[in-house]
Amino acid sequence: MFNMMSMFLLFFRYDGAWKIFELMEKNNAQPDHRTSSIMLNIMKNTKASAKDAWEFFQRMNRKGVNWSLDVAAALVNIFCCEGLRKEALIIQSEMEKRGIASNTSIYNMLMTAFCKSNQIEEAEGLFVEMKEKGLQPTVATYNILMDAYSRRLQPEVVELLLLEMQDLSLTPNAGSYNCLIRAYGRQKKMSEKAEDAFLRMKAHGIKPLSSSYTALLCAYAVNGLHEKAHTMYMDMKSEGLKPTLETYTALIDTLRRAGDTEKLMETWKNMIDEKVGGTRVIFHMILDCLAKHGLYHQARDVIYEFGKIGLKPTVMTYNILMNAYGRGGQHYKLPQLLKEMAALELKPDSITYCTMIYAYARVRDFSRAFYYHKQMVRSGQIPDPRSYRKLLNTLDVKAARKNIKDKSAIQGIIKGKAGLKPRKEKKDEFWKNRRKRSMLNPTYGHQRKRFL
């Protein structure tokens, strides 16, 4: 029975393992700690909750199954994956009270859980405790700490940990150097040091992984070096390594910022050919780049292609299109986009309306700007006061004398909605004695003629 359950676990046939366990219970077969360990690992792989795992563990205890290292390790792993760090520490403490000593693997699990929650000081404490108990840290142990310091943008600490590994005769692997590359690469003006770390890895005879190339590519992307990022992508493919979704996201983003539509389209087609699943972030980045450079037909094709993989247009999609159309002098197409949104049952937000108002204000069509402002107010999509003030400044600069009435009306509504009070001048003590200047002739009662 035990061997069959192990085989099911090995080949990910979790349902089969549960059926065997139920058959054991039906025949009153006594489980042991190996049975308990296998079933807990299956519960972890099927993403069962820590509560369910603990109830199963107590059920095994009632059947007379004793604590063991593999059972405790499986429990600690489940609790750590769920972020229950304190509870995992309690399980470890209880295990040691029963005479079962922790191993390096259990400490690695606990350190990973604390590092993921950005509690590196606690992870360092566990690291010291582990060494005090005579346990030898592994490469994985150091990689856990280096990854945490990499996310904190502390490459100098990662360098020290690499030296400490070498002092202990531990050979860093590609994952170790990836931490160093990311630590430098996530910061601006540090791409050269990230590149140096990549070359050091190759000099030590360590073959870079797909994640290594991606880390350096991201470093180039952060610093706006789109040519180097694209070269790294091509080198990666020539080495027979498959780019990941993270690779494509970083590369497409840097090509979008650089405005290199040709390479962006080529990269996107490669992504489709390699069947790398797209995300809405990539969808909107490609759409934004193409639309801003006047490639409206290609932008429409992108919407169609992403629709085929289940990424339908959203309000943000149309906001991107409207912004591009408005800036590209295609303001007359904005009402059509608004109709498309209505057909898809997408409700315009304040950004949608503000984009349209800016587009018409840019071409001094304040009648339409005023109309869409009224639509925005009626729909309840009111932006924040800061956006209103920005809109006011735009109107002040762009307004024409022939549309002064519309300008005054829209400014009045904006000031009212933004809570801006009209400026009142202080009156002096003589204001009551002042006479209003009449346009009527006091002698004859008819309107005074104006001579220009």
C-alpha positions as CSV (number, residue, x, y, z in Angstrom):
1,M,0.0,0.0,0.0
2,F,2.8,2.4,1.0
3,N,4.6,1.8,-2.3
4,M,1.5,2.4,-4.4
5,M,0.8,5.6,-2.6
6,S,4.3,6.8,-3.2
7,M,4.0,6.0,-6.9
8,F,0.7,8.0,-7.1
9,L,2.5,10.9,-5.4
10,L,5.4,10.7,-7.8
11,F,3.2,10.8,-10.9
12,F,0.8,13.4,-9.5
13,R,-2.1,11.0,-9.3
14,Y,-3.5,12.5,-6.1
15,D,-7.0,11.1,-6.4
16,G,-5.6,7.6,-6.7
17,A,-3.6,8.1,-3.5
18,W,-6.7,9.3,-1.6
19,K,-8.6,6.2,-2.8
20,I,-5.9,3.9,-1.5
21,F,-6.0,5.7,1.9
22,E,-9.8,5.4,2.1
23,L,-9.4,1.7,1.2
24,M,-6.9,1.4,4.1
25,E,-9.4,2.9,6.5
26,K,-12.2,0.7,5.3
27,N,-10.1,-2.4,5.9
28,N,-8.9,-1.0,9.3
29,A,-5.3,-1.0,8.1
30,Q,-3.0,0.8,10.6
31,P,-1.3,3.9,9.0
32,D,2.2,4.9,10.0
33,H,4.2,8.1,9.9
34,R,5.2,7.5,6.2
35,T,1.5,7.3,5.3
36,S,0.8,10.5,7.2
37,S,3.8,12.2,5.5
38,I,2.6,11.2,2.0
39,M,-0.9,12.4,2.6
40,L,0.2,15.7,4.0
41,N,2.4,16.3,1.0
42,I,-0.5,15.5,-1.3
43,M,-2.6,18.0,0.7
44,K,0.1,20.6,0.2
45,N,0.3,19.9,-3.6
46,T,-3.5,20.2,-3.9
47,K,-3.4,23.5,-2.0
48,A,-5.4,22.3,1.0
49,S,-5.7,24.8,3.9
50,A,-3.5,24.6,6.9
51,K,-6.6,24.0,9.0
52,D,-7.5,20.9,7.0
53,A,-3.9,19.6,7.2
54,W,-3.9,20.1,11.0
55,E,-7.2,18.3,11.4
56,F,-5.8,15.4,9.3
57,F,-2.6,15.4,11.5
58,Q,-4.7,15.2,14.7
59,R,-6.8,12.4,13.1
60,M,-3.6,10.4,12.5
61,N,-2.5,11.1,16.1
62,R,-5.7,9.5,17.4
63,K,-4.9,6.5,15.3
64,G,-1.6,6.2,17.1
65,V,0.7,7.7,14.5
66,N,3.7,9.2,16.2
67,W,5.5,12.4,15.4
68,S,8.4,12.1,13.0
69,L,10.7,14.4,11.1
70,D,9.0,14.0,7.7
71,V,5.5,14.5,9.2
72,A,6.6,17.7,11.0
73,A,8.4,19.0,7.9
74,A,5.3,18.5,5.8
75,L,3.2,20.3,8.4
76,V,5.7,23.2,8.7
77,N,5.8,23.5,4.9
78,I,2.0,23.8,4.6
79,F,1.8,26.4,7.4
80,C,4.7,28.4,5.9
81,C,3.1,28.4,2.4
82,E,-0.1,29.9,3.9
83,G,1.9,32.6,5.7
84,L,1.3,31.2,9.2
85,R,4.8,31.8,10.4
86,K,4.2,31.9,14.2
87,E,2.2,28.6,14.0
88,A,5.0,27.0,12.0
89,L,7.5,28.0,14.7
90,I,5.2,26.5,17.4
91,I,5.1,23.2,15.4
92,Q,8.9,23.2,15.1
93,S,9.2,23.9,18.9
94,E,6.8,21.1,19.7
95,M,8.7,18.7,17.5
96,E,12.0,19.5,19.2
97,K,10.3,19.0,22.7
98,R,9.5,15.5,21.5
99,G,13.2,14.8,20.8
100,I,13.0,15.3,17.0
101,A,15.8,17.7,15.9
102,S,15.2,20.2,13.1
103,N,17.2,19.9,9.9
104,T,18.4,22.4,7.4
105,S,15.3,21.9,5.2
106,I,12.9,22.9,8.0
107,Y,15.0,26.1,8.7
108,N,15.0,26.9,4.9
109,M,11.2,26.7,4.9
110,L,10.9,29.0,7.9
111,M,13.4,31.5,6.5
112,T,11.6,31.6,3.2
113,A,8.3,32.4,4.9
114,F,9.8,35.2,6.9
115,C,11.7,36.6,3.8
116,K,8.5,36.6,1.8
117,S,6.9,38.8,4.4
118,N,9.9,41.1,4.3
119,Q,10.9,40.1,7.9
120,I,14.6,39.6,7.0
121,E,15.8,40.3,10.6
122,E,13.8,37.3,11.8
123,A,15.1,35.2,8.9
124,E,18.7,36.2,9.9
125,G,17.9,35.1,13.5
126,L,16.9,31.7,12.3
127,F,20.0,31.5,10.1
128,V,22.2,32.2,13.2
129,E,20.2,29.7,15.3
130,M,20.7,27.0,12.7
131,K,24.4,27.5,12.7
132,E,24.6,27.5,16.5
133,K,22.9,24.1,16.4
134,G,25.6,22.8,14.2
135,L,23.5,22.6,11.0
136,Q,25.4,23.4,7.8
137,P,23.8,26.0,5.6
138,T,23.3,24.9,2.0
139,V,23.4,26.9,-1.3
140,A,19.6,27.1,-1.0
141,T,19.9,28.7,2.4
142,Y,22.1,31.4,1.1
143,N,19.9,31.9,-2.0
144,I,16.9,32.5,0.3
145,L,18.7,35.3,2.1
146,M,20.3,36.8,-1.1
147,D,16.9,36.9,-2.8
148,A,15.4,38.8,0.2
149,Y,18.3,41.4,0.1
150,S,18.0,41.6,-3.6
151,R,14.4,42.7,-3.3
152,R,15.6,45.3,-0.7
153,L,18.0,46.6,-3.3
154,Q,21.1,45.9,-1.1
155,P,23.6,44.4,-3.6
156,E,26.5,45.0,-1.1
157,V,25.0,42.5,1.3
158,V,24.5,40.0,-1.5
159,E,28.2,40.3,-2.4
160,L,29.1,39.6,1.2
161,L,26.9,36.5,1.3
162,L,28.5,35.2,-1.9
163,L,32.0,35.6,-0.3
164,E,30.7,33.8,2.8
165,M,29.5,30.9,0.7
166,Q,33.0,30.6,-0.9
167,D,34.6,30.6,2.5
168,L,32.4,27.6,3.4
169,S,33.4,25.9,0.2
170,L,29.9,26.2,-1.2
171,T,29.8,26.8,-4.9
172,P,27.2,29.5,-5.9
173,N,24.8,28.4,-8.6
174,A,23.0,30.4,-11.3
175,G,20.3,31.3,-8.8
176,S,22.9,32.9,-6.5
177,Y,24.2,35.2,-9.3
178,N,20.6,35.9,-10.4
179,C,20.0,37.5,-7.0
180,L,23.1,39.7,-7.5
181,I,22.1,40.7,-11.0
182,R,18.6,41.6,-9.9
183,A,19.9,43.6,-6.9
184,Y,21.9,45.8,-9.3
185,G,19.4,45.7,-12.1
186,R,16.4,47.0,-10.2
187,Q,18.2,50.3,-9.6
188,K,18.9,53.0,-12.2
189,K,22.5,53.6,-13.4
190,M,23.5,50.1,-12.1
191,S,23.1,48.2,-15.4
192,E,26.9,48.0,-15.9
193,K,27.3,46.3,-12.5
194,A,24.5,43.9,-13.3
195,E,26.2,43.1,-16.6
196,D,29.5,42.6,-14.7
197,A,27.8,40.1,-12.3
198,F,26.4,38.2,-15.4
199,L,29.9,38.0,-16.9
200,R,31.4,36.8,-13.6
201,M,28.9,34.0,-13.5
202,K,30.0,32.9,-17.0
203,A,33.7,33.3,-16.0
204,H,33.1,30.8,-13.1
205,G,31.8,28.2,-15.5
206,I,28.2,28.6,-14.5
207,K,25.8,28.4,-17.4
208,P,23.2,31.2,-17.3
209,L,19.6,30.1,-17.1
210,S,16.6,31.7,-18.8
211,S,16.0,33.6,-15.5
212,S,19.6,35.0,-15.7
213,Y,19.1,36.5,-19.1
214,T,15.7,37.9,-18.0
215,A,17.3,39.5,-14.9
216,L,19.9,41.3,-17.1
217,L,17.3,42.2,-19.7
218,C,15.2,43.8,-16.9
219,A,18.3,45.7,-15.8
220,Y,18.6,47.2,-19.3
221,A,14.9,47.9,-19.4
222,V,15.0,49.8,-16.1
223,N,17.7,52.1,-17.6
224,G,15.9,52.5,-20.9
225,L,18.6,50.7,-22.9
226,H,16.2,49.1,-25.3
227,E,18.8,48.1,-27.9
228,K,20.8,46.1,-25.3
229,A,17.6,44.6,-24.0
230,H,16.7,43.4,-27.5
231,T,20.2,42.0,-28.0
232,M,20.0,40.1,-24.8
233,Y,16.7,38.6,-25.9
234,M,18.2,37.5,-29.2
235,D,21.3,36.0,-27.4
236,M,18.9,34.1,-25.1
237,K,17.1,32.6,-28.0
238,S,20.4,31.7,-29.8
239,E,21.4,29.8,-26.6
240,G,18.2,27.7,-27.0
241,L,16.6,29.2,-23.9
242,K,12.9,29.9,-24.0
243,P,11.9,33.4,-23.0
244,T,9.3,33.6,-20.2
245,L,6.4,35.8,-19.6
246,E,8.5,38.0,-17.4
247,T,11.1,38.3,-20.2
248,Y,8.5,39.4,-22.7
249,T,6.9,41.9,-20.3
250,A,10.2,43.6,-19.6
251,L,11.2,43.7,-23.3
252,I,7.9,45.0,-24.6
253,D,7.8,47.7,-21.9
254,T,11.2,49.0,-22.8
255,L,10.4,48.9,-26.5
256,R,7.2,50.8,-25.9
257,R,9.0,53.5,-23.9
258,A,11.6,53.8,-26.7
259,G,8.8,54.0,-29.4
260,D,10.4,51.1,-31.4
261,T,7.1,49.8,-33.0
262,E,8.9,47.6,-35.5
263,K,10.8,45.5,-32.9
264,L,7.7,45.6,-30.6
265,M,5.5,44.0,-33.3
266,E,8.2,41.5,-34.1
267,T,8.6,40.5,-30.4
268,W,4.8,40.2,-30.0
269,K,4.5,37.9,-33.0
270,N,7.3,35.7,-31.6
271,M,5.4,35.6,-28.3
272,I,2.3,34.4,-30.2
273,D,4.3,31.8,-32.1
274,E,5.9,30.4,-28.9
275,K,2.4,30.3,-27.3
276,V,3.5,32.3,-24.3
277,G,0.3,33.3,-22.5
278,G,-0.3,37.1,-22.7
279,T,-1.6,39.3,-19.9
280,R,-3.7,42.4,-19.8
281,V,-0.6,44.4,-18.9
282,I,1.2,43.3,-22.1
283,F,-2.0,43.9,-24.1
284,H,-2.3,47.5,-23.0
285,M,1.4,48.2,-23.4
286,I,1.3,47.1,-27.1
287,L,-1.9,48.9,-27.7
288,D,-0.5,52.1,-26.2
289,C,2.7,52.1,-28.2
290,L,0.9,51.4,-31.6
291,A,-1.9,53.9,-31.0
292,K,0.4,56.7,-29.9
293,H,2.5,56.3,-33.1
294,G,-0.6,56.5,-35.3
295,L,-0.8,52.8,-36.2
296,Y,-4.5,52.6,-35.5
297,H,-5.2,49.6,-37.8
298,Q,-2.5,47.5,-36.1
299,A,-3.9,48.6,-32.7
300,R,-7.3,47.3,-33.7
301,D,-5.6,44.0,-34.8
302,V,-4.1,43.7,-31.3
303,I,-7.5,44.1,-29.7
304,Y,-8.8,41.3,-31.9
305,E,-5.9,39.0,-31.3
306,F,-6.1,39.4,-27.5
307,G,-9.8,38.9,-27.6
308,K,-9.2,35.5,-29.0
309,I,-7.3,34.5,-25.9
310,G,-10.1,35.8,-23.6
311,L,-8.8,39.3,-22.9
312,K,-11.7,41.5,-24.0
313,P,-11.5,45.3,-24.2
314,T,-12.0,47.2,-20.9
315,V,-12.6,50.8,-20.1
316,M,-8.9,51.3,-19.8
317,T,-8.4,49.8,-23.3
318,Y,-10.7,52.5,-24.7
319,N,-9.1,55.2,-22.6
320,I,-5.8,54.4,-24.2
321,L,-7.3,54.5,-27.7
322,M,-9.1,57.8,-27.0
323,N,-5.9,59.4,-25.7
324,A,-4.0,58.3,-28.8
325,Y,-6.8,59.5,-31.2
326,G,-7.1,62.8,-29.4
327,R,-3.3,63.5,-29.4
328,G,-3.1,62.3,-33.0
329,G,-5.6,64.8,-34.4
330,Q,-8.3,62.1,-34.7
331,H,-10.7,63.7,-32.3
332,Y,-13.7,63.3,-34.6
333,K,-13.5,59.5,-34.0
334,L,-14.0,59.8,-30.2
335,P,-17.8,59.7,-30.3
336,Q,-17.6,56.4,-32.3
337,L,-15.4,54.9,-29.6
338,L,-17.9,56.0,-27.0
339,K,-20.6,54.2,-28.9
340,E,-18.5,51.1,-29.1
341,M,-18.1,51.2,-25.3
342,A,-21.9,51.4,-24.9
343,A,-22.3,48.4,-27.2
344,L,-19.9,46.4,-25.0
345,E,-21.7,47.7,-21.9
346,L,-18.6,49.5,-20.7
347,K,-19.3,52.5,-18.5
348,P,-17.1,55.5,-19.2
349,D,-15.2,56.8,-16.2
350,S,-13.8,60.3,-15.3
351,I,-10.6,59.6,-17.3
352,T,-12.7,58.8,-20.4
353,Y,-14.5,62.1,-20.2
354,C,-11.5,64.1,-19.3
355,T,-9.6,62.6,-22.2
356,M,-12.4,63.7,-24.6
357,I,-12.6,67.2,-23.1
358,Y,-8.8,67.7,-23.5
359,A,-9.0,66.4,-27.0
360,Y,-11.6,69.0,-28.0
361,A,-10.0,71.7,-26.0
362,R,-6.8,71.1,-27.9
363,V,-8.6,71.9,-31.2
364,R,-10.5,74.8,-29.6
365,D,-13.9,73.1,-30.0
366,F,-15.2,74.2,-26.6
367,S,-18.9,73.5,-27.5
368,R,-18.1,69.7,-27.6
369,A,-15.8,70.1,-24.6
370,F,-18.7,71.6,-22.6
371,Y,-21.1,69.0,-23.8
372,Y,-19.0,66.0,-22.6
373,H,-18.3,67.8,-19.4
374,K,-22.1,67.9,-18.8
375,Q,-22.3,64.2,-19.6
376,M,-19.5,63.5,-17.1
377,V,-21.3,65.5,-14.4
378,R,-24.7,63.8,-15.1
379,S,-23.1,60.3,-15.0
380,G,-21.5,61.1,-11.6
381,Q,-17.9,60.4,-12.9
382,I,-16.3,63.5,-11.2
383,P,-12.5,63.6,-11.1
384,D,-10.6,65.0,-8.2
385,P,-10.1,68.8,-7.6
386,R,-6.5,68.7,-8.9
387,S,-7.7,67.4,-12.2
388,Y,-10.3,70.1,-12.4
389,R,-7.6,72.8,-11.9
390,K,-5.5,71.2,-14.6
391,L,-8.6,71.4,-16.9
392,L,-9.1,75.1,-16.0
393,N,-5.5,75.9,-17.0
394,T,-6.0,74.1,-20.3
395,L,-9.1,76.1,-21.0
396,D,-7.4,79.4,-20.1
397,V,-4.7,78.8,-22.6
398,K,-6.7,77.3,-25.4
399,A,-10.0,79.2,-25.3
400,A,-11.0,81.4,-28.2
401,R,-12.9,84.7,-27.9
402,K,-15.8,83.4,-30.0
403,N,-16.3,80.6,-27.5
404,I,-16.0,82.8,-24.4
405,K,-19.6,82.0,-23.3
406,D,-19.0,78.3,-23.4
407,K,-15.7,78.8,-21.6
408,S,-17.3,80.8,-18.8
409,A,-20.0,78.2,-18.4
410,I,-17.7,75.2,-18.2
411,Q,-15.4,77.1,-15.8
412,G,-18.4,77.9,-13.6
413,I,-19.5,74.2,-13.4
414,I,-15.9,73.1,-12.8
415,K,-15.4,75.6,-9.9
416,G,-18.7,74.6,-8.4
417,K,-17.9,70.8,-8.5
418,A,-14.3,71.3,-7.3
419,G,-15.4,73.4,-4.4
420,L,-13.5,76.5,-5.6
421,K,-15.1,79.7,-4.2
422,P,-15.2,82.8,-6.4
423,R,-12.7,85.4,-5.5
424,K,-14.3,88.4,-3.6
425,E,-12.6,91.8,-3.5
426,K,-12.5,93.7,-0.3
427,K,-14.8,96.8,-0.3
428,D,-13.6,100.1,1.0
429,E,-15.6,102.6,3.1
430,F,-16.7,104.7,0.1
431,W,-18.4,101.9,-1.9
432,K,-22.0,103.1,-1.0
433,N,-21.4,106.6,-2.4
434,R,-20.3,105.3,-5.8
435,R,-22.8,105.6,-8.7
436,K,-23.2,103.0,-11.4
437,R,-22.3,104.4,-14.8
438,S,-25.4,104.4,-16.9
439,M,-25.4,103.8,-20.6
440,L,-28.5,106.0,-20.9
441,N,-28.2,109.8,-21.6
442,P,-29.6,111.5,-18.5
443,T,-31.0,114.3,-20.5
444,Y,-32.9,112.6,-23.3
445,G,-33.3,109.0,-21.9
446,H,-32.0,107.3,-25.0
447,Q,-28.9,105.2,-25.3
448,R,-25.6,107.1,-25.6
449,K,-23.9,106.6,-28.9
450,R,-20.5,105.1,-29.1
451,F,-17.9,106.4,-31.4
452,L,-15.1,104.1,-32.3
